[in-house]
Amino acid sequence: MRAFSTATALAALAFAGAVSAQGEWNVIGDTSVVCIHTAQLPNGKLMCIERPRERPYAFNNHSNGRTVAEVGLLGEADKLGATQVSTKWYDSTPDVYANAFCGGHSLLGNGSVLVVGGDPRELVQARNGTILINEGLSAADLNGAQRFLVNGSSGLRLFSPCKPGQADCDVGTWSRLPDLTTRRWYPTVATLADGSAIIIGGSYNNINMDDPSGGRPEGNSNPTYEYYPKKTGAWPRKLDILEWAFPHSLYPIVFTMPSGKVFVFVSNKTSIIDPDADAKGTVLPKNLADMQFPEHAPWIYPHTPSAVVLPMTINNKWKFTIQVCGGSKTTYTSRGYNAGKVEDAAQPRAEVSADCRVISPEEGDNPQWQVGPTLPRGRLMGDNVILPDGKILYTNGAAWGQAGGNGGQAQYAAPPIFSTDLYDPEAPAGKEWTTLANSIVPRLYHSGALLMPSGHVITTGSEMNNWEDYWVDKNMNCWPLADTPCRDPFERRIEQFTPPYLQSKDPRPEIASVPASVTYKSTFQINMKSDGTQVDRITLTRYSSTTHQINTDQRFVELVIVGKTKDAVYVEAPSTGGIAPPGYWMLWALKGGIPSVAQTFTLANGAATNVTVPDGAAKGNRDGTAKPSGSGAEGLAGKVVALGVAVLVAGLLIR
């Protein structure tokens, strides 16, 4: 197959990095794995899961049909970020043979990754070593064959990564837990305030949106939820809004709230689950008022928007607000050509939305969804990443259509959006958005994005990078033939973004050390290499995992600084696991909007401890955050406004 290479890609490459104030994108390496599911691990590593390849595409020749790998980002802990990648496949570990593609996951309080459910596809290895799909194989084919990838839709697995700085650990380990009592394809998993997990929704089998029931008289919806570890009582239990919304109930938007209760959103309906009440008996979840969304398709897969818990800061008194942006509209425009030559190519495609909605589900007696900011451009399947300074980066996605399709079926959504948009939740109305540098690699269906401890952002995945075969070259022979000169749809490269705050000439703060673990309500000491009295903010961002634009782990919490000396900064830990769920966190020291390299530590339940703040220590920031200024992130990003027309024109490409 022909590699991705076109004039539009060259245009993106030329534009990226042209103005330093916009940040800069760089490709740092080919991982050999399509990171559809990506979990951040300590020590600059990722755990990635890809799709078992389907006809007409050959198996990934890097993996011999295996689907799980650990990727190292070499140099990630350095100020300059990663410079290359290395990959190790789990090709001899039976515990991951249960097909985890299209499952759900979250990072638990003990730092392990819980992976739930997945795909029913099975693979076998024939006597001659050939990898075969276990569909319609003859007795001769199966004679002596060994299964090495089995139905994973009921699978429950635990991945334990190497601990931070653990010298005697090369790669993490997998363990297989007892299977679920039900099958889950496209479930959502979220870590709770006590470090355990809730598992919500999905379907019994893969779904064709034209026939969601899959021909099953009893239906295909799995409108239930349960816990890991399992709570006492009868489980799983039904959640009404999942049953009502099906098939617009897959990968529900789920977040743990400061109270410890759980926010669940599908289509336009919201429920609140109380894990503590569930532990005591059967208690019906509480439903909130419906979201009103004229001209917007259901706010869920396949009309996939991007959801995030907005930064919880001193200035907003750690207010818990959820923001959902983008996705598909209910209005359609014809994109077709050569009717009948490509499956569905002549059919109209959904317009993309730039709308955002926000809700503070624990404020008042009757919380309501409100109109939020408007994206600079509509974005379907976009990803968001909260940065160390509390701004939010929006990247990836498509300009029209909907999510879904087998690898290479690029007819459902295009073109890729290369534009990078930065949202400042604390900026005055009308000044919240800044457009930054264009990315290089197209990221369509099955893409993701994560913040790394160096302060850089990485993007991963995409299985539709043959989109130009359909929508530019109009080559009708690329599906299902997938033959030369067709492009390879599977994107294995990782791209790294250097935000404007890392392009300042001012030095970054430097942290010497932090405690390995901190309990809630504790005060603790951050030892500094640079002058601690110059630090004006200490912020936390949680290690996270992402797939299909679902990231239940991501969270930003600002800490109160109670005192500063030249050698140390003294801070208060978050008060509860609902505000900051237990697990691995990145701690950042900022000066004028410029962050340090993060230090990794664990937030944990347990008795609070306190350190003594030295007499004469400089005052902290209990009364509010000092605003960044000068050459920091805000100062640099502000200069982009002068580009005005050039940036907007690039955006229309959809750059």
HELIX and SHEET records of a PDB file:
HELIX    1   1 ALA A    7  PHE A   15  1                                   9    
HELIX    2   2 SER A   20  GLN A   22  5                                   3    
HELIX    3   3 PRO A   94  VAL A   96  5                                   3    
HELIX    4   4 ALA A  139  LEU A  142  1                                   4    
HELIX    5   5 ASP A  240  ALA A  245  1                                   6    
HELIX    6   6 PRO A  275  LYS A  280  1                                   6    
HELIX    7   7 ALA A  410  TYR A  412  5                                   3    
HELIX    8   8 TRP A  467  TRP A  471  1                                   5    
HELIX    9   9 PRO A  500  LEU A  502  5                                   3    
HELIX   10  10 GLY A  532  GLN A  534  5                                   3    
HELIX   11  11 ALA A  633  GLY A  638  1                                   6    
HELIX   12  12 LYS A  639  LEU A  643  5                                   5    
HELIX   13  13 VAL A  645  GLY A  651  1                                   7    
SHEET    1   A 4 GLU A  24  ASP A  30  0                                        
SHEET    2   A 4 ARG A 493  THR A 498 -1                                        
SHEET    3   A 4 VAL A 457  GLY A 461 -1                                        
SHEET    4   A 4 SER A 447  LEU A 451 -1                                        
SHEET    1   B 5 GLN A  84  TRP A  89  0                                        
SHEET    2   B 5 VAL A  68  LEU A  74 -1                                        
SHEET    3   B 5 LYS A  45  ILE A  49 -1                                        
SHEET    4   B 5 HIS A  37  LEU A  41 -1                                        
SHEET    5   B 5 SER A 545  THR A 546 -1                                        
SHEET    1   C 4 GLY A 104  LEU A 107  0                                        
SHEET    2   C 4 VAL A 113  VAL A 116 -1                                        
SHEET    3   C 4 LEU A 156  SER A 160 -1                                        
SHEET    4   C 4 THR A 173  ARG A 176 -1                                        
SHEET    1   D 3 ILE A 131  ILE A 133  0                                        
SHEET    2   D 3 LEU A 123  GLN A 125 -1                                        
SHEET    3   D 3 GLN A 146  LEU A 149 -1                                        
SHEET    1   E 4 THR A 188  THR A 191  0                                        
SHEET    2   E 4 ALA A 197  ILE A 200 -1                                        
SHEET    3   E 4 THR A 224  TYR A 228 -1                                        
SHEET    4   E 4 ARG A 237  LYS A 238 -1                                        
SHEET    1   F 4 ILE A 253  THR A 256  0                                        
SHEET    2   F 4 VAL A 262  VAL A 266 -1                                        
SHEET    3   F 4 LYS A 269  ILE A 273 -1                                        
SHEET    4   F 4 LYS A 286  ASN A 287 -1                                        
SHEET    1   G 4 SER A 306  VAL A 309  0                                        
SHEET    2   G 4 ILE A 322  CYS A 325 -1                                        
SHEET    3   G 4 CYS A 356  ILE A 359 -1                                        
SHEET    4   G 4 GLN A 370  VAL A 371 -1                                        
SHEET    1   H 2 SER A 328  SER A 334  0                                        
SHEET    2   H 2 PRO A 348  VAL A 352 -1                                        
SHEET    1   I 4 ASP A 383  ILE A 386  0                                        
SHEET    2   I 4 ILE A 392  THR A 395 -1                                        
SHEET    3   I 4 THR A 420  TYR A 423 -1                                        
SHEET    4   I 4 TRP A 433  LEU A 436 -1                                        
SHEET    1   J 2 ALA A 398  GLY A 401  0                                        
SHEET    2   J 2 ALA A 413  PRO A 416 -1                                        
SHEET    1   K 7 ILE A 511  SER A 513  0                                        
SHEET    2   K 7 THR A 523  MET A 528 -1                                        
SHEET    3   K 7 ALA A 568  GLU A 572 -1                                        
SHEET    4   K 7 PHE A 556  LYS A 564 -1                                        
SHEET    5   K 7 ARG A 537  ARG A 542 -1                                        
SHEET    6   K 7 GLY A 583  LYS A 591 -1                                        
SHEET    7   K 7 ILE A 594  PRO A 595 -1                                        
SHEET    1   L 8 ILE A 511  SER A 513  0                                        
SHEET    2   L 8 THR A 523  MET A 528 -1                                        
SHEET    3   L 8 ALA A 568  GLU A 572 -1                                        
SHEET    4   L 8 PHE A 556  LYS A 564 -1                                        
SHEET    5   L 8 ARG A 537  ARG A 542 -1                                        
SHEET    6   L 8 GLY A 583  LYS A 591 -1                                        
SHEET    7   L 8 GLN A 599  ALA A 604 -1                                        
SHEET    8   L 8 SER A 517  THR A 519  1                                        
END                                                                             
